[in-house]
Amino acid sequence: MKTIDITTSKNLVHSYISNYMDVLTDITQTIRLKGGVDFRCEFSAPWGLEMQSGPVARFHIIVRGNCWLKLAGRPEWIQLHAGDLVVLLYGTGHCLVDAPGSNVVSAESVPHPDTPGDFVSVISGGGGLPATVLCGHFEFDREQDNYLLRSLPTLIHLRGTDTYEFEWLQTVHRFIADETLRARSGAVAVIQRLVEVLFIQMLRTYIAKSGPEAGNLGAIADKQVGAALNQIHRAPERPWTVETLATEACMSRAAFSTRFREMVGQSPMQYVTHRRLYKAAELLVRTQLNIAAIAERVGYESEPALSKAFKRIFGCGPGAYRRDRREGQAQT
């Protein structure tokens, strides 16, 4: 299990924002990012809340006070302060407490809202030091496997004290906290959009500050490989070759191929194929385009060519995939 703690640094990466935006926009649209706030918690010490592992990513915003977090199966405690954001991308079980050793109650025992997307205000504790915590979630289409997101760590911790270039964090925190407090008309819709912004900004900051530790996703911030990734995501249907991608990166063919594989973990053409097929899967579910039109849109010369490649990855043809996914959506 990998944990990354992003500590204070004034040496953020400012370059290649255009690469970030095209690739990250494509990623977040493809995985069908959604999110929301589940609980606004007003605690007073002693208190403790336990979250079981689950299929969605979890996040906590510390609005006021301090607390501690511990991942299930891990011995160490992580201290959180007002202004901090912590994200558990794989839904790992964990607990939040005012201090190590405090008793916890299960979040499952907290009444959930009757209306999907709404949130619950929780008041709990023994009357001691206060803390306000927003507990929420991010949802992704897990079948839309995005290769660049695989390297993200179990836990990302952004500190509120990292004020340099972190004004966005405090601004989004304030907006979300204000919406949960005032419960005005349209609050749920506003919160859902803000939570999506929170996820994208978290990725931006993680990429900028983590450097090589950002894994595959860090390739976006590389001037040369990032330029190639940008073009692949912008136009996967183009007849890409290693040579044309190397030209986009302003590198020789051999140097580009080596650098791309080192940073992304796949060869350039493997990544192009991966991107095309998952874009095809997205179009099969979200549009009424016929398979031949989808094949053309993602860079395949014919429907049979797409079907053959698609079956190697997904285990079934495009038509069967579309039927299965739509039947599954109709049942939920």
C-alpha positions as a Markdown table, in Angstrom:
| # | Residue | x | y | z |
|---|---|---|---|---|
| 1 | Met | 0.0 | 0.0 | 0.0 |
| 2 | Lys | 1.4 | 3.4 | -1.0 |
| 3 | Thr | 0.9 | 6.6 | 0.8 |
| 4 | Ile | 2.0 | 10.0 | -0.4 |
| 5 | Asp | 2.1 | 13.1 | 1.9 |
| 6 | Ile | 2.5 | 16.3 | -0.1 |
| 7 | Thr | 4.5 | 18.7 | 2.1 |
| 8 | Thr | 5.0 | 22.4 | 1.7 |
| 9 | Ser | 7.0 | 23.5 | -1.3 |
| 10 | Lys | 7.2 | 26.8 | -3.2 |
| 11 | Asn | 8.6 | 25.2 | -6.3 |
| 12 | Leu | 5.4 | 24.2 | -8.1 |
| 13 | Val | 5.6 | 23.3 | -11.7 |
| 14 | His | 3.9 | 26.1 | -13.7 |
| 15 | Ser | 4.7 | 24.8 | -17.2 |
| 16 | Tyr | 2.5 | 22.8 | -19.6 |
| 17 | Ile | -0.9 | 23.8 | -18.1 |
| 18 | Ser | -2.4 | 23.2 | -21.6 |
| 19 | Asn | -1.2 | 19.6 | -21.4 |
| 20 | Tyr | -2.9 | 19.2 | -18.0 |
| 21 | Met | -6.2 | 20.6 | -19.2 |
| 22 | Asp | -6.7 | 18.6 | -22.3 |
| 23 | Val | -5.5 | 15.3 | -20.8 |
| 24 | Leu | -7.2 | 15.8 | -17.5 |
| 25 | Thr | -10.4 | 17.0 | -19.1 |
| 26 | Asp | -10.5 | 13.9 | -21.3 |
| 27 | Ile | -9.7 | 11.6 | -18.3 |
| 28 | Thr | -12.4 | 13.1 | -16.1 |
| 29 | Gln | -15.0 | 13.0 | -18.9 |
| 30 | Thr | -14.1 | 9.4 | -19.8 |
| 31 | Ile | -14.3 | 8.1 | -16.2 |
| 32 | Arg | -17.7 | 10.0 | -15.7 |
| 33 | Leu | -16.5 | 11.7 | -12.6 |
| 34 | Lys | -19.3 | 12.5 | -10.0 |
| 35 | Gly | -19.1 | 13.4 | -6.4 |
| 36 | Gly | -20.8 | 14.9 | -3.4 |
| 37 | Val | -20.8 | 15.5 | 0.3 |
| 38 | Asp | -22.3 | 12.8 | 2.5 |
| 39 | Phe | -21.9 | 14.3 | 6.0 |
| 40 | Arg | -21.3 | 17.7 | 7.5 |
| 41 | Cys | -20.0 | 16.7 | 11.0 |
| 42 | Glu | -19.9 | 19.0 | 14.0 |
| 43 | Phe | -17.8 | 17.1 | 16.5 |
| 44 | Ser | -16.8 | 17.9 | 20.1 |
| 45 | Ala | -14.1 | 15.8 | 21.8 |
| 46 | Pro | -14.0 | 12.9 | 22.4 |
| 47 | Trp | -15.4 | 11.6 | 19.1 |
| 48 | Gly | -14.6 | 9.0 | 16.4 |
| 49 | Leu | -16.0 | 8.0 | 13.1 |
| 50 | Glu | -15.2 | 4.8 | 11.2 |
| 51 | Met | -15.6 | 4.3 | 7.5 |
| 52 | Gln | -15.7 | 0.8 | 6.0 |
| 53 | Ser | -13.9 | 0.1 | 2.7 |
| 54 | Gly | -16.1 | 0.5 | -0.3 |
| 55 | Pro | -16.3 | 1.0 | -4.1 |
| 56 | Val | -16.1 | 4.8 | -4.1 |
| 57 | Ala | -13.2 | 7.2 | -3.3 |
| 58 | Arg | -13.6 | 9.1 | -0.1 |
| 59 | Phe | -12.4 | 12.6 | 0.9 |
| 60 | His | -12.5 | 14.7 | 4.1 |
| 61 | Ile | -12.2 | 18.4 | 4.4 |
| 62 | Ile | -11.2 | 19.7 | 7.8 |
| 63 | Val | -13.1 | 22.9 | 8.1 |
| 64 | Arg | -12.3 | 23.7 | 11.8 |
| 65 | Gly | -10.2 | 22.1 | 14.5 |
| 66 | Asn | -7.8 | 19.2 | 14.4 |
| 67 | Cys | -8.2 | 15.4 | 14.2 |
| 68 | Trp | -6.3 | 12.2 | 13.4 |
| 69 | Leu | -6.8 | 9.6 | 10.6 |
| 70 | Lys | -5.7 | 6.0 | 10.5 |
| 71 | Leu | -6.0 | 3.6 | 7.5 |
| 72 | Ala | -7.4 | 0.1 | 8.2 |
| 73 | Gly | -4.5 | -2.3 | 8.8 |
| 74 | Arg | -1.9 | 0.4 | 9.2 |
| 75 | Pro | -0.4 | 1.3 | 12.6 |
| 76 | Glu | 0.5 | 5.0 | 11.9 |
| 77 | Trp | -1.7 | 7.9 | 12.6 |
| 78 | Ile | -1.9 | 11.0 | 10.3 |
| 79 | Gln | -2.7 | 14.3 | 12.0 |
| 80 | Leu | -5.0 | 16.6 | 10.1 |
| 81 | His | -5.5 | 20.4 | 10.7 |
| 82 | Ala | -8.1 | 23.0 | 9.7 |
| 83 | Gly | -7.8 | 23.6 | 6.0 |
| 84 | Asp | -6.5 | 20.1 | 5.1 |
| 85 | Leu | -7.9 | 17.9 | 2.4 |
| 86 | Val | -7.3 | 14.1 | 2.5 |
| 87 | Val | -8.4 | 11.8 | -0.4 |
| 88 | Leu | -8.6 | 8.0 | -0.2 |
| 89 | Leu | -8.8 | 7.1 | -3.9 |
| 90 | Tyr | -9.6 | 3.4 | -3.5 |
| 91 | Gly | -12.2 | 3.6 | -0.8 |
| 92 | Thr | -9.8 | 2.1 | 1.8 |
| 93 | Gly | -11.4 | 1.7 | 5.2 |
| 94 | His | -10.3 | 4.2 | 7.8 |
| 95 | Cys | -11.2 | 6.1 | 10.9 |
| 96 | Leu | -11.2 | 9.7 | 12.0 |
| 97 | Val | -10.9 | 10.6 | 15.7 |
| 98 | Asp | -10.2 | 13.6 | 17.9 |
| 99 | Ala | -7.2 | 11.7 | 19.4 |
| 100 | Pro | -5.8 | 8.2 | 19.0 |
| 101 | Gly | -7.6 | 5.9 | 21.4 |
| 102 | Ser | -11.0 | 7.5 | 21.2 |
| 103 | Asn | -13.9 | 5.3 | 20.6 |
| 104 | Val | -15.5 | 5.2 | 17.2 |
| 105 | Val | -18.9 | 4.8 | 15.7 |
| 106 | Ser | -19.5 | 3.3 | 12.3 |
| 107 | Ala | -20.6 | 5.7 | 9.6 |
| 108 | Glu | -23.0 | 3.0 | 8.5 |
| 109 | Ser | -25.0 | 3.7 | 11.7 |
| 110 | Val | -25.5 | 7.3 | 10.7 |
| 111 | Pro | -28.9 | 7.9 | 9.0 |
| 112 | His | -28.5 | 8.5 | 5.3 |
| 113 | Pro | -30.6 | 11.0 | 3.4 |
| 114 | Asp | -33.7 | 10.0 | 1.6 |
| 115 | Thr | -32.9 | 12.0 | -1.5 |
| 116 | Pro | -29.9 | 10.7 | -3.5 |
| 117 | Gly | -27.1 | 13.3 | -3.6 |
| 118 | Asp | -28.3 | 15.0 | -0.4 |
| 119 | Phe | -26.1 | 15.2 | 2.7 |
| 120 | Val | -26.7 | 14.7 | 6.5 |
| 121 | Ser | -25.7 | 17.0 | 9.3 |
| 122 | Val | -24.1 | 15.1 | 12.1 |
| 123 | Ile | -23.6 | 16.3 | 15.7 |
| 124 | Ser | -21.6 | 14.1 | 17.9 |
| 125 | Gly | -19.1 | 14.1 | 20.8 |
| 126 | Gly | -18.6 | 14.8 | 24.5 |
| 127 | Gly | -18.6 | 18.5 | 24.7 |
| 128 | Gly | -14.8 | 19.1 | 24.4 |
| 129 | Leu | -12.8 | 20.8 | 21.7 |
| 130 | Pro | -14.8 | 21.3 | 18.5 |
| 131 | Ala | -14.1 | 20.2 | 15.0 |
| 132 | Thr | -16.0 | 20.5 | 11.8 |
| 133 | Val | -15.4 | 17.9 | 9.1 |
| 134 | Leu | -17.0 | 17.5 | 5.6 |
| 135 | Cys | -17.0 | 13.8 | 4.5 |
| 136 | Gly | -17.7 | 13.1 | 0.9 |
| 137 | His | -17.0 | 10.8 | -2.0 |
| 138 | Phe | -15.9 | 10.7 | -5.7 |
| 139 | Glu | -17.4 | 8.2 | -8.1 |
| 140 | Phe | -15.9 | 6.9 | -11.3 |
| 141 | Asp | -16.9 | 4.5 | -14.0 |
| 142 | Arg | -14.4 | 1.8 | -12.9 |
| 143 | Glu | -14.9 | -0.1 | -16.2 |
| 144 | Gln | -13.4 | 2.9 | -18.0 |
| 145 | Asp | -9.9 | 1.9 | -17.0 |
| 146 | Asn | -7.6 | 4.9 | -17.3 |
| 147 | Tyr | -4.0 | 3.9 | -17.5 |
| 148 | Leu | -2.7 | 7.2 | -16.2 |
| 149 | Leu | -4.8 | 7.0 | -13.0 |
| 150 | Arg | -3.5 | 3.6 | -12.0 |
| 151 | Ser | -0.4 | 5.0 | -10.3 |
| 152 | Leu | -2.2 | 7.3 | -7.9 |
| 153 | Pro | -1.5 | 6.4 | -4.3 |
| 154 | Thr | -3.9 | 5.1 | -1.7 |
| 155 | Leu | -3.9 | 8.4 | 0.2 |
| 156 | Ile | -3.2 | 12.0 | -0.9 |
| 157 | His | -2.9 | 14.6 | 1.8 |
| 158 | Leu | -3.0 | 18.3 | 0.9 |
| 159 | Arg | -2.2 | 20.6 | 3.8 |
| 160 | Gly | -4.1 | 23.8 | 4.4 |
| 161 | Thr | -0.8 | 25.4 | 5.6 |
| 162 | Asp | 0.6 | 25.1 | 2.1 |
| 163 | Thr | -0.6 | 28.6 | 1.3 |
| 164 | Tyr | 1.6 | 29.3 | -1.7 |
| 165 | Glu | -0.4 | 28.5 | -4.8 |
| 166 | Phe | -3.0 | 26.7 | -2.6 |
| 167 | Glu | -5.6 | 29.5 | -2.5 |
| 168 | Trp | -7.8 | 27.4 | -4.7 |
| 169 | Leu | -8.0 | 24.7 | -2.0 |
| 170 | Gln | -9.2 | 27.2 | 0.7 |
| 171 | Thr | -11.6 | 28.8 | -1.8 |
| 172 | Val | -13.3 | 25.6 | -2.8 |
| 173 | His | -13.4 | 24.5 | 0.8 |
| 174 | Arg | -15.1 | 27.7 | 1.8 |
| 175 | Phe | -17.7 | 27.4 | -1.0 |
| 176 | Ile | -18.5 | 23.7 | -0.2 |
| 177 | Ala | -18.7 | 24.4 | 3.6 |
| 178 | Asp | -20.9 | 27.4 | 3.0 |
| 179 | Glu | -23.3 | 25.5 | 0.8 |
| 180 | Thr | -23.6 | 22.6 | 3.4 |
| 181 | Leu | -24.2 | 25.1 | 6.2 |
| 182 | Arg | -26.8 | 27.3 | 4.5 |
| 183 | Ala | -28.7 | 24.6 | 2.6 |
| 184 | Arg | -30.0 | 27.1 | 0.0 |
| 185 | Ser | -32.0 | 26.2 | -3.1 |
| 186 | Gly | -29.8 | 24.3 | -5.5 |
| 187 | Ala | -27.2 | 23.5 | -2.9 |
| 188 | Val | -26.9 | 19.8 | -3.8 |
| 189 | Ala | -26.2 | 20.7 | -7.5 |
| 190 | Val | -23.7 | 23.3 | -6.5 |
| 191 | Ile | -21.9 | 21.0 | -4.1 |
| 192 | Gln | -21.7 | 18.2 | -6.7 |
| 193 | Arg | -20.0 | 20.6 | -9.2 |
| 194 | Leu | -17.7 | 22.0 | -6.6 |
| 195 | Val | -16.6 | 18.4 | -5.6 |
| 196 | Glu | -15.8 | 17.7 | -9.2 |
| 197 | Val | -13.6 | 20.8 | -9.3 |
| 198 | Leu | -12.0 | 19.7 | -6.1 |
| 199 | Phe | -11.0 | 16.4 | -7.7 |
| 200 | Ile | -9.5 | 18.0 | -10.8 |
| 201 | Gln | -7.6 | 20.6 | -8.7 |
| 202 | Met | -6.3 | 17.9 | -6.4 |
| 203 | Leu | -4.9 | 16.0 | -9.5 |
| 204 | Arg | -3.3 | 19.2 | -10.8 |
| 205 | Thr | -1.6 | 19.9 | -7.5 |
| 206 | Tyr | -0.6 | 16.3 | -7.0 |
| 207 | Ile | 1.1 | 16.2 | -10.5 |
| 208 | Ala | 2.8 | 19.6 | -10.0 |
| 209 | Lys | 4.2 | 18.9 | -6.5 |
| 210 | Ser | 5.0 | 15.1 | -6.7 |
| 211 | Gly | 7.4 | 15.1 | -9.6 |
| 212 | Pro | 8.6 | 11.6 | -10.3 |
| 213 | Glu | 6.5 | 10.2 | -7.5 |
| 214 | Ala | 3.3 | 11.0 | -9.5 |
| 215 | Gly | 4.0 | 7.8 | -11.5 |
| 216 | Asn | 2.4 | 7.5 | -14.9 |
| 217 | Leu | 0.2 | 10.5 | -14.3 |
| 218 | Gly | 3.4 | 12.6 | -13.9 |
| 219 | Ala | 4.1 | 12.1 | -17.6 |
| 220 | Ile | 1.5 | 14.8 | -18.3 |
| 221 | Ala | 3.8 | 17.4 | -16.7 |
| 222 | Asp | 6.8 | 16.4 | -18.8 |
| 223 | Lys | 7.3 | 18.9 | -21.6 |
| 224 | Gln | 8.0 | 16.3 | -24.3 |
| 225 | Val | 6.0 | 13.2 | -23.3 |
| 226 | Gly | 3.2 | 15.5 | -22.1 |
| 227 | Ala | 3.0 | 17.1 | -25.5 |
| 228 | Ala | 2.5 | 13.7 | -27.2 |
| 229 | Leu | -0.1 | 12.6 | -24.6 |
| 230 | Asn | -1.9 | 15.9 | -25.2 |
| 231 | Gln | -2.2 | 15.1 | -28.9 |
| 232 | Ile | -3.3 | 11.5 | -28.4 |
| 233 | His | -6.1 | 12.6 | -26.0 |
| 234 | Arg | -7.1 | 15.5 | -28.2 |
| 235 | Ala | -7.3 | 13.4 | -31.4 |
| 236 | Pro | -7.0 | 9.6 | -30.9 |
| 237 | Glu | -8.4 | 9.1 | -34.4 |
| 238 | Arg | -5.3 | 10.5 | -36.2 |
| 239 | Pro | -3.1 | 8.0 | -37.9 |
| 240 | Trp | -0.4 | 8.2 | -35.2 |
| 241 | Thr | 3.0 | 6.5 | -35.5 |
| 242 | Val | 6.0 | 6.6 | -33.2 |
| 243 | Glu | 7.5 | 9.0 | -35.7 |
| 244 | Thr | 4.6 | 11.5 | -35.8 |
| 245 | Leu | 4.4 | 11.4 | -32.0 |
| 246 | Ala | 8.1 | 11.9 | -31.7 |
| 247 | Thr | 7.7 | 15.0 | -33.9 |
| 248 | Glu | 5.1 | 16.4 | -31.5 |
| 249 | Ala | 7.5 | 15.9 | -28.7 |
| 250 | Cys | 10.4 | 17.4 | -30.7 |
| 251 | Met | 12.5 | 14.3 | -30.1 |
| 252 | Ser | 14.2 | 11.6 | -32.1 |
| 253 | Arg | 12.1 | 8.4 | -32.6 |
| 254 | Ala | 14.4 | 6.3 | -30.4 |
| 255 | Ala | 14.8 | 8.8 | -27.6 |
| 256 | Phe | 11.0 | 9.5 | -27.6 |
| 257 | Ser | 10.1 | 5.8 | -27.5 |
| 258 | Thr | 12.4 | 5.1 | -24.6 |
| 259 | Arg | 11.3 | 8.2 | -22.6 |
| 260 | Phe | 7.6 | 7.5 | -23.2 |
| 261 | Arg | 7.9 | 3.9 | -22.0 |
| 262 | Glu | 9.9 | 4.9 | -18.9 |
| 263 | Met | 7.3 | 7.5 | -17.9 |
| 264 | Val | 4.0 | 6.0 | -19.0 |
| 265 | Gly | 4.8 | 2.3 | -18.6 |
| 266 | Gln | 3.7 | 1.4 | -22.1 |
| 267 | Ser | 5.0 | 1.9 | -25.6 |
| 268 | Pro | 3.6 | 4.9 | -27.5 |
| 269 | Met | 1.5 | 2.7 | -29.8 |
| 270 | Gln | 0.2 | 0.6 | -27.0 |
| 271 | Tyr | -1.0 | 3.7 | -25.3 |
| 272 | Val | -2.6 | 4.9 | -28.6 |
| 273 | Thr | -4.5 | 1.6 | -28.9 |
| 274 | His | -5.6 | 1.7 | -25.3 |
| 275 | Arg | -6.9 | 5.3 | -25.6 |
| 276 | Arg | -8.8 | 4.5 | -28.9 |
| 277 | Leu | -10.5 | 1.4 | -27.5 |
| 278 | Tyr | -11.6 | 3.0 | -24.2 |
| 279 | Lys | -12.8 | 6.0 | -26.2 |
| 280 | Ala | -14.8 | 3.6 | -28.4 |
| 281 | Ala | -16.3 | 2.0 | -25.2 |
| 282 | Glu | -17.3 | 5.4 | -24.0 |
| 283 | Leu | -19.0 | 6.2 | -27.3 |
| 284 | Leu | -20.8 | 2.9 | -27.3 |
| 285 | Val | -22.5 | 3.6 | -24.0 |
| 286 | Arg | -23.1 | 7.4 | -24.3 |
| 287 | Thr | -24.1 | 7.8 | -27.9 |
| 288 | Gln | -26.4 | 6.3 | -30.6 |
| 289 | Leu | -23.6 | 6.2 | -33.2 |
| 290 | Asn | -23.4 | 2.9 | -35.1 |
| 291 | Ile | -20.3 | 0.8 | -34.7 |
| 292 | Ala | -18.9 | 1.8 | -38.1 |
| 293 | Ala | -19.1 | 5.5 | -37.2 |
| 294 | Ile | -17.4 | 4.9 | -33.9 |
| 295 | Ala | -14.6 | 3.0 | -35.6 |
| 296 | Glu | -14.0 | 5.9 | -37.8 |
| 297 | Arg | -14.1 | 8.4 | -34.9 |
| 298 | Val | -11.4 | 6.5 | -33.0 |
| 299 | Gly | -9.1 | 5.8 | -35.8 |
| 300 | Tyr | -10.0 | 2.4 | -37.2 |
| 301 | Glu | -10.4 | 1.8 | -40.9 |
| 302 | Ser | -13.5 | -0.4 | -40.6 |
| 303 | Glu | -16.0 | -1.9 | -38.2 |
| 304 | Pro | -14.3 | -5.4 | -38.3 |
| 305 | Ala | -10.9 | -3.9 | -37.5 |
| 306 | Leu | -12.4 | -2.2 | -34.4 |
| 307 | Ser | -14.3 | -5.3 | -33.4 |
| 308 | Lys | -11.2 | -7.5 | -33.5 |
| 309 | Ala | -9.1 | -5.1 | -31.4 |
| 310 | Phe | -12.0 | -4.4 | -29.0 |
| 311 | Lys | -12.6 | -8.1 | -28.3 |
| 312 | Arg | -9.0 | -8.6 | -27.4 |
| 313 | Ile | -9.3 | -6.0 | -24.6 |
| 314 | Phe | -12.9 | -6.4 | -23.4 |
| 315 | Gly | -13.6 | -10.0 | -24.2 |
| 316 | Cys | -16.6 | -9.3 | -26.3 |
| 317 | Gly | -17.5 | -7.4 | -29.5 |
| 318 | Pro | -18.7 | -3.8 | -29.5 |
| 319 | Gly | -22.3 | -4.7 | -30.0 |
| 320 | Ala | -22.4 | -7.1 | -27.1 |
| 321 | Tyr | -20.6 | -4.6 | -24.9 |
| 322 | Arg | -23.2 | -1.9 | -25.7 |
| 323 | Arg | -26.1 | -4.2 | -24.9 |
| 324 | Asp | -24.6 | -5.4 | -21.7 |
| 325 | Arg | -23.8 | -1.9 | -20.4 |
| 326 | Arg | -27.1 | -0.4 | -21.3 |
| 327 | Glu | -29.0 | -3.3 | -19.7 |
| 328 | Gly | -26.9 | -2.9 | -16.6 |
| 329 | Gln | -27.7 | 0.8 | -16.5 |
| 330 | Ala | -31.4 | 0.1 | -16.9 |
| 331 | Gln | -31.4 | -2.2 | -13.9 |
| 332 | Thr | -29.8 | 0.4 | -11.6 |
